[in-house]
Amino acid sequence: LAKRGASVHMVCRNHERGEVAQKELVEASGNEKIYLHMADLSDLDSIARFCREFQEGGHVANVLINNAGVMLKEREVTSKGHEKTFATNTLGTYLLTKLLFPILVKSDDPRVIIVSSGGMLTQKLDLKDIQFEQMNPFDGTIAYAQTKRQQVITARLLARRYSEETHINFYSMHPGWADTPGVQTSMPAFYDRFHDKFRTVEQGADTIVWLAISKETPKDGNGGFFCDRRR
């Protein structure tokens, strides 16, 4: 996106790592319009603060890409009492999207993309234990897959409920198994066994970029789940 001249607003939790990523993006793209913002996507107050400051700053947003995610080894609870995987991957995604509606609706063709995972294909939605209070022992991989399933359904429900009044198109997608630091650290055994078959980061990002900017995005794709540019 940066190489295509887009203004990119990065929302990061860690300022030091965010600055490193920002510098790398500017150098790789030659685009100086890479902006860094701070927010913890597991913290609802932090999300609200960011959205308020973003709007007050007069910023423009044509596309929102929800790519923040977490996979934990042990169950953690936020200060608001939410399980952290659920808070980050599901609640945080929903709240960030909803609070940015006032900015997105000003665009001619606003889009929201939720980056899910193929891991969700291993899990059916469990509405009886969405915060994994009954999961004993806690399994971070299953919790992650459940929230990724929740994200796909969230995109579908957002499209059904809000697209007509906001003219925003909502999509969820699976980038494929890409060779990223997150996979290496969160799923080391899986990575060691299959990493030679993984996609590059660029290949993983392809469908995200396509959903963000392409005029060829299927007209009936609103609310859909995409992989390799196909619904």
N, C-alpha and C positions, 0 to 999 in steps of 0.2 A: 504493500500500500504506500509506504514511504517512497519507494522507487518510482511510483506512478504519480508522485507529486502531492499525495494527500497530506493533510495536517493530521498528525497522530497524537492522541492524548493517552498516555500510559497511566494507568491507575495501579500503583504498587504499594505493597505493605512495608517493605524494607527500603529506606531511603538510599542507603549506600549501594545496594544491589541494583536499585532502580536507576541510579545515576550511571552505573557501569553499562547497563542495558541501553540507556538513552544515548550514551556516547558511542556505543557500538553501532546503533541504528543510524545515527547521523553520519558516521564515517562510512558505513556500508552503502548508504543510499545517496549521500550527497545532499540530503534534504535537512535543512535546519529547523523545519517546522515539526519537531518532535518535542512534546511537552510532558513533563513529569508531574503527577499529582499523587498525593499520599492518602491511602484509606485501607482499613482492615476489613476485608469482605466478610469476616465472621462476626463483625461488630456492627449492629444495626445503627447505633448512634454515629459511628464513623462514616458509614455510608451516607446517612442523612446529611452529615456535615459536608462531605465532599460534594454531594449533589447541590446543596444550597450554595456553596462557594463557586461551583462551576457555573451555575445559573447567574449568580450575581456578577461573575466575571465577564458575562456577555459572550461566552463561548458558543460555538456552533457545533452541532452533532448531527451528521447525516446517517451514520451507521454506528450501532453499539455492538461490540463483540464481547460477549461474556466468556472469558477463558480462564478465570481464576478457579482454582480447585485445590482440594486437599485430600490426602489419604493418610490416615493415622494408624499407628500400631496399637494404641490404647485409646479407650473412650475418654474424651475430654468434654467439658461443659463450659460454655461461655459465661460471662458475668450476667447475662440475661437468662441463663438457665437452659440454653439450647445446646444440644449435642453439636460439636464443632464441625463435623463433616456435613451435617444437615444445614447448619447455620451458614456455612460458606458456600456450598455447592447449590443449595436449593433456596433458602431464605434470602441470602445475599444477592443471588442472581435475580430473584423476583423483585426485591426492593430496589435495587439499583436500576433495573429496567423501568419499573413503575415511576420512580421519582424523576427519571429523565424524560418522561413523556412530554412535558411542556416544551422541552428543547427539540426533541425529535420531530414533533408534529409540525415544526416550522420548515422542515425540509420538504422538497418536492417529492422525494421518493425514499422515505425513512425505512430503515431495516434494522432488525434486531437478530443477532445470530448467537445462539447458545451452543458452545462447544461441549458436546457430550462425549461419550466413549463407547466403543464396542463392548466394553465390559457390561454395559446395561443389558446386553442381549442374554446374559447369563441369569438375569433376575426378573421375576414378575413383581409388579408393584405390591408392596405390603403396607397397606394403610393402617394396619393394627399396631405397627411398631415403627413409625417413621423416624423416631429419634433413638432407636436401638436400645431402649431401656431394658427390653427382655432378651437381648442378645447376650448369651452367656456361654462361653467366653466371647468377648467382643472380637469381631473379625473385620478389620479395616478394609479389606478387599471387598467383602460383601457390602459393607456400609457404603463404600464408594460407588459400587455398581448400582445399588439401590437409588442413591441420589442422582446418578447419571440417568437412570430410568425416569426419575421424577422430573429432571430437566426436560426430557423429550415431551413428557405430558404437559409440563408447564408451557412450552412453546405452543403446543396445540391449543391449550385452553386460552392463552393470551390472544392468539389469532381469532379464536371463536368469539371471545368476549369483547375485544377492543379494536380489531382491525377496521371495522366499518366506521366507527366514530373517530378514529385517529389516523386512518389510512397508513398505518405502520404494517409492514410485512414481518412476520416472525418465522424464524427457521431454527431448527436444531440440526446438528450434524456430527458425524464420526470422522475424525481425521485419518483413521487407520492407525496401525501401531507404528508410531514414529519414534525415532531414536532421540529421545529428550532426556535431560538430567532427571526430570520427575519420574520417569519410568525406571531409570537406573537405580534411584535411591529408594523408591517406594515398592518396587517389585524386582529385587535383585535376582532371585532365582529364575523368574520368568525371563528377565532380560538376558541373563547368562545363557539360557537355553535357546532363545529365539532371536537374539539381536542381529544375527547375520541376515535375517529375513525382514528386518524392520525397514520402514520408509525413512527417507531423509526428512529433515524439518521442513524443507521447501515443499516436498510432496505432501506432507501432512497439512500444510497451510493452503494448498491449492484450492480446495473446495470452499474454504473460509473466504478467501479473496474473491473467488467467483461469485459466491452468494452476496458479497458486499458490494460489488461494482458492476457485475454483468447485467446487460440489458436482455440477456437470453434466459434469465432465471424463469422457470416455469410459472405461468400465471396462476396455475392451480396448485402451486407449491406452498402457499401460505399455511403455516402451521406444520409443515412436513419435516420429515427426518431425512437428511441427505448424506450420501457417501459417494465419493468419486463423481461428483456433479450429477448424481442421479438420486431421485427420491425413492 
